[in-house]
Amino acid sequence: MSDNDLDYLEELDALEVEEIGEEELSVSADSDENPRLTQSLFADSVFPVVIIDKKLRIIFANQSCDNLFTGFPKVGGNYFIDVFGRAFEMQDIKKIRETVLTGENGYSWKGSALIKSRKTKTVETRVYMFPEHIESKEPEYFVIMFDDVTEENKRLLRAVFLSLLEASKLKDNDTGKHITRVNYYSKRLAEELHFSNNPIYKRIDADYIDNIGFLAAMHDVGKIGTPDDILNKAGPLSEWEWTIMREHTINGGFILSTYPHPMAKDIALCHHERWDGSGYPYKLEGEMIPLSARIVAIADVYDALRMERSYKPALCHEIAKIKILEESGSHFDPALVEVFGNIESDFQEIFDNNMDDPSNHPRKKIN
């Protein structure tokens, strides 16, 4: 946790103490002082809605709110800051509080919130607050409405980068369903690390799994800048050609540097680094290599071994598995190779269920 994070938490705690003091939280969703008419209006709304009082106590939360925030602290009967404080920027929390106390902007506010727990994906919402009764000079209650835009924003963002991926596939048209399988392998490895409950992999949460299941496919997007005569050469590359080919990692890192999550750049830039420091482009070693890139490295190499290319035949699962295990501690993170060994049958199943058109790969496998 960074110093900025610690400062934020301390400031938030101080704001909570200042706001609620020593008073016990006694208002519940069944209290007679609740604005029952307003509750009835929003009870069946598709929009998640909470109603708070002037002390920022949540006195009502509709079913849509409970559904959206499943896995988070109980909403009804708590203070707004306690439940949602860490979902907002500190300046937004202060603004909400000032709006309620001073009537700024007609007791209204709008903003956004990112609501997160380890077991659930981040919920991205637009947030609107307005007084229960618009004509009231000093309203007692305030309606806060959440608009879930998580999937909408994700689709828009990913559509842009998928178009880049499609452009790169036009350059390297011999990969078939390779990127789809690499997504599945990487996601499966991440899931296994998540369910291991090993504190080393605490960062692997629902968001991490979702992200790597999309971003692993982007690992070779930098090949869009690799000359066609090198990319599609029939036969081994010369040393100078390899020098140019290796630049696809740097190109990919640059292309994906604008993606909001650093995992995108990490994967593209570092998936050819090796655990022993002999990889490229920067010869990183061990845990200097981002975890996401270490995961994708295993997925990428396993699938490359299974695939027939213009310069090599395909290998069966058993031989590919052995080669991955043999590279533990040299090419691959030993801990990840151990996990791979536990779920290697899943890799075989993923490959078998997402095979390329056999007509494009006429050679027989080596058994």
Rosetta blueprint (number, residue, H / E / L):
1 M L
2 S L
3 D H
4 N H
5 D H
6 L H
7 D H
8 Y H
9 L H
10 E H
11 E H
12 L H
13 D H
14 A H
15 L H
16 E H
17 V H
18 E H
19 E H
20 I H
21 G L
22 E L
23 E L
24 E L
25 L L
26 S L
27 V L
28 S L
29 A L
30 D L
31 S L
32 D L
33 E L
34 N L
35 P L
36 R H
37 L H
38 T H
39 Q H
40 S H
41 L H
42 F H
43 A L
44 D L
45 S L
46 V L
47 F L
48 P L
49 V E
50 V E
51 I E
52 I E
53 D E
54 K L
55 K L
56 L L
57 R E
58 I E
59 I E
60 F E
61 A E
62 N L
63 Q H
64 S H
65 C H
66 D H
67 N H
68 L H
69 F L
70 T L
71 G L
72 F L
73 P L
74 K L
75 V L
76 G L
77 G L
78 N L
79 Y E
80 F H
81 I H
82 D H
83 V H
84 F H
85 G H
86 R H
87 A H
88 F L
89 E L
90 M H
91 Q H
92 D H
93 I H
94 K H
95 K H
96 I H
97 R H
98 E H
99 T H
100 V H
101 L H
102 T H
103 G L
104 E H
105 N H
106 G H
107 Y H
108 S L
109 W E
110 K E
111 G E
112 S E
113 A E
114 L E
115 I E
116 K E
117 S E
118 R L
119 K L
120 T E
121 K E
122 T E
123 V E
124 E E
125 T E
126 R E
127 V E
128 Y E
129 M E
130 F E
131 P E
132 E L
133 H L
134 I L
135 E L
136 S L
137 K L
138 E L
139 P L
140 E L
141 Y E
142 F E
143 V E
144 I E
145 M E
146 F E
147 D E
148 D E
149 V L
150 T H
151 E H
152 E H
153 N H
154 K H
155 R H
156 L H
157 L H
158 R H
159 A H
160 V H
161 F H
162 L H
163 S H
164 L H
165 L H
166 E H
167 A H
168 S H
169 K H
170 L H
171 K H
172 D L
173 N L
174 D L
175 T L
176 G L
177 K L
178 H H
179 I H
180 T H
181 R H
182 V H
183 N H
184 Y H
185 Y H
186 S H
187 K H
188 R H
189 L H
190 A H
191 E H
192 E H
193 L H
194 H H
195 F H
196 S L
197 N L
198 N L
199 P H
200 I H
201 Y H
202 K L
203 R L
204 I L
205 D L
206 A H
207 D H
208 Y H
209 I H
210 D H
211 N H
212 I H
213 G H
214 F H
215 L H
216 A H
217 A H
218 M H
219 H L
220 D L
221 V H
222 G H
223 K H
224 I H
225 G H
226 T L
227 P L
228 D H
229 D H
230 I H
231 L H
232 N L
233 K L
234 A L
235 G L
236 P L
237 L L
238 S L
239 E H
240 W H
241 E H
242 W H
243 T H
244 I H
245 M H
246 R H
247 E H
248 H H
249 T H
250 I H
251 N H
252 G H
253 G H
254 F H
255 I H
256 L H
257 S H
258 T H
259 Y L
260 P L
261 H L
262 P H
263 M H
264 A H
265 K H
266 D H
267 I H
268 A H
269 L H
270 C H
271 H L
272 H L
273 E L
274 R L
275 W L
276 D L
277 G L
278 S L
279 G L
280 Y L
281 P L
282 Y L
283 K L
284 L L
285 E L
286 G H
287 E H
288 M H
289 I L
290 P L
291 L H
292 S H
293 A H
294 R H
295 I H
296 V H
297 A H
298 I H
299 A H
300 D H
301 V H
302 Y H
303 D H
304 A H
305 L H
306 R H
307 M L
308 E L
309 R E
310 S L
311 Y L
312 K E
313 P L
314 A L
315 L E
316 C L
317 H H
318 E H
319 I H
320 A H
321 K H
322 I H
323 K H
324 I H
325 L H
326 E H
327 E L
328 S E
329 G L
330 S L
331 H L
332 F E
333 D L
334 P H
335 A H
336 L H
337 V H
338 E H
339 V H
340 F H
341 G H
342 N H
343 I H
344 E H
345 S H
346 D H
347 F H
348 Q H
349 E H
350 I H
351 F H
352 D H
353 N H
354 N L
355 M L
356 D L
357 D L
358 P H
359 S H
360 N H
361 H L
362 P L
363 R L
364 K L
365 K L
366 I E
367 N L
